[in-house]
């Protein structure tokens, strides 16, 4: 069911009856992504049970929940990997139906997976342009790729001293930064990040969170999946909580805390 919205105030009600309002800035324009009634079943398992969700340009939405809550399935629907059984997807007010991940990428939706999908034996510039290499005739245009790679990283204030180094030589934080830069530098409207700070040292976590804020400041709608709940309070504007395939709650970041989120994630107080 589609929820009607006031012209200058986007309103959603979760299963607890709480009302969530987007920021005044975001609500004056249509969501970058709007999901209504999204359902997905695998055999007898209902992975998604009618999810409604809006994500606005220039905000970061934290998507949290326990294992098998439906987070990954939902983001794979948004990124075109899964086709929903029911429901609608709209981008900037236009309803769309993806045929696959390439179709979603063509519509400016990028996803950084937990495994990063980097090639260890290719250098930094090569990874940034993986699958989109620049050529001059039949040859790779290495000079232009290096120049563009410096610009791409510079725009996001990412410092990697030598772009001809193989990615295998880099730290976990540097590898994560390259994966984010690759996705962010091709002008996405929506950027989905799956556990970008897992297994990173403290200083590297700080660098990645700062990078997320810089991407958000460029007007990109960011969806962040993480089990590091403390990170949410550093970069997110709103948090949506998934439980057993449903969105059970949505909170403005200033109206929640760790204890509240943990209770929602484990299903305490959730109406069935």
Secondary structure, DSSP 8 states (H G I E B T S, - for coil): -----BTTB-EEE-TTS-EEE--HHHHTS--SEEEEEEEEEETTEEEEEEEEEEE-TT-EEEEE-STTSSHHHHHHHHTTSS--SEEEEEETTEEE--SSHHHHHHTTEEEE-TTTT--TTSBHHHHHTTTS--EETTEE-HHHHHHHHHHHHHHTT---S-TTSBGGGS-HHHHHHHHHHHHHTT--SEEEEESTTTT--HHHHHHHHHHHHHHHHTT-EEEEE-S-HHHHHHH-SEEEEEETTEEEEEEEGGG--HHHHHHHHTTTT---
